[in-house]
Amino acid sequence: MPQEKMIPKRILNQLLSALSAGVVPRTGAPYIAIGRNEEIEALLESMQRVAEGGAFVRFLIGRYGSGKSFLIQLLRGYAMERGFLTADCDLSTDQRRLCGGNGAGLATYRELLRNLASKASPDGGALPVVLSRHYASILSRLAENGILPESDAFIPAFRKEVFSTFAALEGGVGGFDFARVLSAYYMAIAEENEERKSACLKWLRGEFSNKTEAKAELGFRVSGIVDDENWYDYIKLWAIFARHIGYTGLIVYIDECIILYKIVNRVARENNYEKILTIFNDTLQGRAEGLGVIFGGTPQFLEDTRRGLFSYEALRSRLADSRFADTGYTTLSSPVIRLRRLSDNELYALLSRLSKLHAMQRGEEELLSEKELQEFLSFSLSRAGASELLTPREMIRDFMTLLQILSENENASFEELLHAKASQPKADLDEEDTGLSLSDFSL
């Protein structure tokens, strides 16, 4: 973990505010990273394959609140530190899926491009920054040869450099249009044509509704636009482009895949699973370069033989555990990584770290002793089923609420709050914990 004294105040506030609300923090995740070392090492090893020009797909599987989304945000940071571009999105019921007749797949592409991030722009929105960085590198190469922007030879030399740079992209599906629009974007910067520059970004982000509209704004004809059917082909082109301009590759994170499991229409659901199969085959059969894709989902999303990935035979045969999975030994080399429950020692270390961070934010001494931290953990683990089902999210939220009450109320005591909590009736199981409602069952 980075030293606590080095945490910027802004990041510390965002981190603790997110944790208190039960939300996964987009910044500051390494400061509370406890456990998961084996999972992280396995995923970093997969990233190394991308760095060497390969590709991978992984499925992070765990219950709600088990740490999938947190691990994804943690891996985003590790990837950017290693020179990758990253893009992430959460699927949603009414907007973003992998495919759909109402533009749901295109909405996912747009969200990924909106959240494109690099080490220089870790919070997203990095597309203009990435392109400007590459544009500056082209200017530097020309300047080394004595060709400056104010010289008459600049535009012809710049055009030649740009076109040769993007020639490698033309071989992929949609690659010719992709390379042409990128070239037009660079030329628009050189010629200070803001309208053309804006139109090119709009095409790259998948914001045109048809080719006629694209031609009118771009000023030249394109054979296609990014749409529901081909958006993944453009993700593969972005991965090639990333490596071509000096990045290590592109890592894509798609979370909340339980949304696909909840699609009622079987054909629509299987169309989305077909897209996952395409990604799986492309990354493992050498048809993608410099691309890593990580899906986050629940056990139901993976294992349910009626509506999950295992209901789609082509995916079940690729993702199901082998006959040696029950031998007592574990391996993280398969595409599926199941998140285990953190050990009691890891949970205690997490509470201790949160206590220190809370004290740092408040500028005061820690509110709880080691004995009280142990007592809180024992209380949390004493609930029925907690030994197997307790998730970091619910424990963190309870603990942060406890610290806030103690900090803001002088008369409150740890023992009083703990006993008051223990006397409350156990809440009913949240329907979302299973991803099912009563209407999903037939008698």
C-alpha positions in Angstrom: 0.0 0.0 0.0 1.2 3.6 -0.7 2.2 5.4 2.5 -0.9 7.0 4.2 0.9 10.3 4.6 1.3 10.6 0.9 -2.5 10.4 0.1 -3.7 13.7 -1.4 -6.6 15.2 0.6 -8.9 15.2 -2.5 -8.3 11.5 -3.2 -8.8 10.6 0.5 -12.1 12.5 0.7 -13.4 10.8 -2.5 -12.3 7.4 -1.4 -14.0 7.5 2.0 -17.1 9.2 0.7 -17.5 6.4 -1.9 -16.9 3.7 0.7 -19.4 5.2 3.1 -22.1 5.1 0.5 -21.3 1.6 -0.6 -20.0 2.8 -3.9 -16.8 1.5 -5.6 -14.2 4.4 -5.6 -12.7 5.3 -9.0 -9.6 6.8 -7.3 -7.6 5.7 -4.3 -8.3 2.0 -4.6 -4.6 0.9 -4.0 -4.8 2.6 -0.5 -7.3 -0.1 0.7 -6.2 -3.0 -1.4 -6.2 -6.0 1.0 -5.9 -9.6 -0.2 -6.6 -10.6 -3.8 -2.8 -10.9 -4.4 -3.2 -14.1 -6.3 -6.0 -12.8 -8.5 -4.1 -9.6 -9.2 -1.0 -11.5 -10.2 -2.9 -13.7 -12.5 -4.5 -10.7 -14.2 -1.2 -8.8 -14.5 0.2 -11.9 -16.1 -2.6 -11.7 -18.7 -1.8 -8.0 -19.3 1.8 -9.0 -20.0 0.5 -11.1 -22.9 -1.2 -8.0 -24.3 2.1 -6.1 -23.9 3.7 -8.7 -26.1 1.0 -8.2 -28.8 -1.4 -10.9 -27.7 -4.9 -10.7 -26.2 -7.0 -12.2 -23.4 -10.5 -12.4 -21.9 -11.2 -13.0 -18.2 -14.4 -13.3 -16.2 -14.4 -12.0 -12.6 -17.2 -13.9 -10.8 -18.4 -13.1 -7.3 -21.5 -12.2 -5.3 -22.8 -8.6 -5.0 -20.4 -6.7 -2.8 -17.6 -9.3 -3.0 -15.1 -7.0 -4.5 -15.5 -7.5 -8.3 -16.0 -3.8 -9.1 -13.3 -2.8 -6.6 -10.8 -5.2 -8.2 -11.7 -3.8 -11.6 -10.9 -0.2 -10.5 -7.7 -1.4 -8.9 -6.7 -3.1 -12.1 -7.4 0.1 -14.1 -4.8 1.8 -12.0 -2.3 -0.9 -12.4 -2.9 -1.0 -16.2 -2.4 2.7 -16.6 0.8 2.7 -14.6 2.1 0.1 -17.1 1.3 2.3 -20.1 -2.0 0.8 -21.1 -5.1 2.7 -22.2 -8.2 1.5 -20.3 -11.9 1.8 -21.0 -14.6 0.7 -18.6 -18.4 0.7 -18.4 -21.3 -0.8 -16.5 -24.0 -2.5 -18.4 -27.5 -1.3 -17.6 -31.0 -2.6 -18.1 -32.5 0.2 -20.3 -29.4 1.5 -22.2 -26.1 -0.5 -22.4 -25.8 -4.1 -23.5 -23.4 -5.9 -25.8 -26.0 -5.8 -28.6 -29.6 -4.9 -29.1 -32.0 -3.5 -31.7 -32.3 -0.2 -30.0 -28.7 0.8 -30.1 -27.7 -0.8 -26.8 -24.4 -2.1 -28.1 -23.5 1.3 -29.6 -24.4 2.9 -26.2 -21.8 0.6 -24.6 -19.2 1.6 -27.1 -19.9 5.3 -26.5 -19.6 4.8 -22.8 -16.3 2.9 -23.2 -14.9 5.8 -25.3 -16.2 8.3 -22.8 -14.3 6.5 -20.1 -11.1 6.0 -22.1 -8.3 6.7 -19.7 -4.5 6.9 -19.7 -1.9 7.7 -17.1 -2.1 11.3 -18.0 -5.9 11.3 -17.9 -6.9 8.7 -15.3 -10.4 9.9 -14.8 -11.6 9.3 -18.3 -12.2 11.6 -21.3 -8.7 10.8 -22.6 -9.5 10.5 -26.3 -8.5 14.1 -27.3 -5.5 13.9 -25.0 -4.3 10.6 -26.6 -4.7 12.0 -30.1 -3.0 15.3 -29.2 -0.1 13.4 -27.7 0.4 11.5 -30.9 0.0 14.6 -33.0 2.8 16.3 -31.0 5.1 13.3 -31.5 4.6 13.6 -35.3 5.5 17.3 -35.1 8.6 16.4 -33.1 9.7 13.9 -35.8 9.3 16.4 -38.5 11.1 19.1 -36.5 14.1 16.7 -36.1 14.3 16.7 -40.0 14.1 20.5 -40.1 10.4 20.7 -41.2 8.6 23.3 -39.0 4.8 24.2 -39.1 5.6 27.6 -40.6 7.5 26.2 -43.6 5.9 25.6 -47.0 7.1 21.9 -46.9 5.2 21.3 -43.6 1.7 20.3 -44.9 2.9 17.9 -47.6 5.4 16.3 -45.2 2.8 16.1 -42.4 0.2 14.6 -44.7 2.7 11.9 -45.9 3.7 11.1 -42.3 0.1 10.8 -41.1 -1.1 8.6 -44.0 1.9 6.3 -43.5 1.3 6.1 -39.8 -2.3 4.9 -40.2 -1.7 2.5 -43.1 -1.4 -0.4 -40.7 -5.0 0.1 -39.5 -6.6 -0.4 -42.9 -6.5 -4.2 -42.8 -9.1 -4.7 -40.1 -12.9 -4.6 -40.4 -13.8 -0.9 -40.7 -10.1 -0.1 -40.8 -10.1 2.0 -43.9 -12.7 4.4 -42.6 -11.0 4.4 -39.2 -7.7 5.3 -40.6 -9.2 7.9 -43.0 -11.1 9.7 -40.2 -8.0 9.7 -37.9 -5.9 11.2 -40.7 -8.6 13.8 -41.3 -8.6 14.7 -37.6 -4.8 15.3 -37.6 -5.0 17.3 -40.8 -7.8 19.4 -39.2 -5.5 20.2 -36.3 -2.7 21.2 -38.6 -5.0 23.4 -40.7 -6.9 24.7 -37.6 -10.2 23.5 -38.9 -12.2 23.2 -35.7 -15.4 22.0 -37.5 -13.7 19.2 -39.2 -11.9 18.3 -36.0 -15.1 18.1 -34.1 -16.8 16.0 -36.8 -14.0 13.5 -36.8 -14.2 13.1 -33.0 -18.0 12.6 -33.4 -17.4 9.8 -35.9 -14.8 8.1 -33.7 -17.1 8.2 -30.7 -19.9 6.6 -32.7 -22.2 9.6 -32.4 -23.5 9.7 -36.0 -26.9 8.1 -36.7 -26.3 7.4 -40.4 -23.7 7.7 -43.2 -25.5 10.7 -44.8 -25.2 12.7 -41.6 -21.5 11.7 -41.3 -20.7 12.7 -44.9 -22.4 16.1 -44.4 -20.3 17.0 -41.4 -17.0 15.3 -42.3 -16.9 16.7 -45.8 -16.1 13.3 -47.4 -17.8 10.0 -47.9 -17.3 7.1 -45.5 -18.4 3.5 -46.2 -19.8 3.0 -42.7 -20.2 4.3 -39.1 -19.9 2.7 -35.7 -23.2 0.9 -35.0 -24.7 -1.8 -32.9 -23.3 -4.6 -35.0 -19.7 -3.5 -35.6 -18.7 -1.6 -32.4 -16.5 -4.4 -31.2 -14.6 -4.4 -34.4 -13.7 -0.7 -33.7 -12.6 -1.6 -30.2 -10.1 -4.0 -31.8 -8.9 -1.2 -34.0 -8.5 1.1 -31.0 -6.3 -1.6 -29.4 -4.1 -1.8 -32.5 -3.9 2.0 -32.7 -3.0 2.2 -29.0 0.1 0.0 -29.6 0.9 1.8 -32.8 1.3 5.1 -31.1 3.3 3.9 -28.2 0.9 2.6 -25.6 1.2 -0.9 -24.2 -2.3 -1.9 -25.4 -6.0 -1.4 -24.5 -7.7 -3.1 -21.5 -11.5 -3.0 -21.5 -13.6 -3.6 -18.4 -17.3 -4.5 -18.7 -19.0 -4.8 -15.3 -22.6 -5.6 -14.1 -22.9 -8.4 -16.7 -25.8 -9.7 -14.5 -27.8 -7.3 -16.7 -27.5 -9.8 -19.6 -28.7 -12.6 -17.4 -31.8 -10.6 -16.6 -32.8 -10.1 -20.3 -36.3 -11.8 -20.5 -36.3 -12.5 -24.2 -34.3 -15.6 -24.9 -33.2 -14.6 -28.4 -32.0 -11.1 -27.3 -30.1 -12.7 -24.4 -28.4 -15.3 -26.6 -27.5 -12.6 -29.1 -25.5 -10.9 -26.3 -23.9 -14.2 -25.3 -23.0 -14.7 -29.0 -21.1 -11.4 -28.8 -19.2 -12.7 -25.7 -18.4 -15.8 -27.6 -17.0 -13.7 -30.5 -14.8 -11.8 -28.0 -13.7 -15.0 -26.4 -12.7 -16.6 -29.6 -11.0 -13.5 -31.1 -8.8 -13.0 -28.1 -7.8 -16.6 -27.7 -7.4 -17.5 -31.3 -5.1 -14.6 -32.3 -7.7 -12.5 -34.1 -7.2 -9.5 -31.7 -4.0 -7.6 -31.0 -3.1 -5.7 -27.9 -6.5 -6.2 -26.4 -7.6 -7.4 -23.0 -11.3 -7.8 -21.9 -12.4 -8.3 -18.4 -16.1 -9.1 -17.6 -17.5 -8.8 -14.1 -20.6 -10.8 -13.1 -22.3 -12.9 -10.4 -22.3 -16.7 -10.1 -25.9 -16.6 -11.5 -24.7 -14.8 -14.6 -22.1 -17.5 -15.2 -23.6 -20.8 -13.9 -27.4 -20.7 -14.3 -28.2 -23.3 -16.9 -31.5 -21.7 -17.8 -30.5 -18.0 -18.3 -26.7 -17.7 -17.6 -23.7 -18.2 -19.8 -24.0 -21.9 -19.1 -27.3 -21.9 -20.9 -25.3 -21.2 -24.1 -23.6 -24.4 -24.8 -20.7 -22.9 -26.8 -19.8 -20.8 -23.7 -20.5 -23.5 -21.1 -18.1 -25.9 -22.8 -15.4 -23.2 -22.7 -16.0 -21.8 -19.2 -17.2 -24.7 -17.1 -14.7 -26.1 -14.5 -12.7 -29.1 -15.6 -13.0 -32.5 -14.0 -9.9 -31.7 -11.9 -11.5 -28.6 -10.2 -12.7 -30.6 -7.2 -9.3 -32.0 -6.3 -8.7 -29.4 -3.6 -6.1 -27.5 -5.7 -6.8 -24.1 -7.3 -5.6 -22.5 -10.5 -6.1 -19.0 -11.8 -5.0 -19.7 -15.3 -8.5 -20.5 -16.6 -10.7 -17.7 -18.1 -12.9 -17.7 -15.0 -11.6 -16.2 -11.7 -14.0 -16.8 -8.8 -13.5 -14.3 -6.0 -13.1 -16.1 -2.6 -14.2 -14.6 0.6 -11.4 -12.6 2.3 -9.9 -14.3 5.3 -10.6 -13.1 8.8 -7.0 -11.7 9.0 -7.5 -9.9 5.7 -10.8 -8.4 6.9 -9.2 -7.3 10.1 -6.3 -5.7 8.2 -8.9 -3.9 6.1 -10.7 -2.5 9.1 -7.4 -1.4 10.6 -6.5 0.5 7.4 -9.9 2.2 7.2 -9.6 3.3 10.8 -6.3 4.9 10.0 -7.6 6.6 6.9 -10.6 8.0 8.7 -8.4 9.4 11.5 -6.2 11.0 8.9 -9.2 12.6 7.1 -10.5 14.0 10.4 -7.0 15.0 11.7 -7.5 13.1 15.0 -6.5 10.0 16.8 -8.0 6.7 15.8 -11.4 6.2 17.5 -11.1 2.4 18.0 -8.5 0.3 19.7 -7.2 -3.0 18.3 -9.5 -4.8 20.8 -12.5 -2.9 19.5 -11.6 -3.6 15.9 -11.5 -7.3 16.8 -14.8 -7.0 18.6 -16.4 -5.4 15.5 -15.1 -8.1 13.2 -16.3 -10.8 15.6 -19.7 -9.2 15.7 -19.8 -9.0 11.9 -18.8 -12.7 11.5 -21.2 -13.9 14.2 -24.3 -13.3 12.1 -25.9 -16.4 10.5 -24.2 -17.4 7.3 -21.5 -14.6 7.6 -18.6 -17.1 7.5 -19.5 -17.7 3.9 -21.7 -14.8 2.7 -20.2 -11.7 4.4 -19.0 -9.3 1.7 -16.5 -6.5 2.1 -19.0 -3.9 0.9 -21.6 -4.5 3.6 -18.9 -4.7 6.3 -17.2 -1.5 5.1 -20.4 0.4 5.0 -21.3 -0.6 8.5 -17.9 0.2 9.8 -17.7 3.6 8.1 -21.1 4.5 9.5 -19.9 3.5 13.0 -16.8 5.7 12.7 -18.8 8.6 11.5 -21.3 8.4 14.4 -18.5 8.1 16.9 -16.7 11.1 15.4 -19.8 13.3 15.2 -21.5 12.5 18.5 -19.4 12.9 21.7 -21.9 10.9 23.8 -21.9 7.9 21.5 -20.0 4.8 22.6 -18.7 1.9 20.7 -20.3 -0.7 23.0 -23.7 1.0 22.9 -23.7 1.2 19.1 -22.6 -2.4 18.7 -25.3 -3.8 21.1 -27.9 -1.6 19.5 -27.0 -3.0 16.1 -27.0 -6.5 17.4 -30.6 -6.1 18.8 -32.0 -5.1 15.4 -33.9 -7.8 13.4 -32.1 -9.2 10.5 -33.1 -7.6 7.2 -34.7 -9.7 4.5 -32.5 -10.9 1.7 -32.3 -8.2 -1.0 -33.9 -9.4 -4.2 -30.9 -8.1 -6.1 -28.6 -10.4 -4.2 -29.9 -13.3 -6.4 -30.7 -11.3 -9.5 -34.1 -13.0 -9.5 -37.7 -12.1 -8.5 -40.5 -14.4 -7.7 -41.8 -14.0 -11.3 -38.6 -15.8 -12.5 -39.8 -19.1 -10.9 -42.6 -21.3 -12.2 -44.2 -24.0 -10.1 
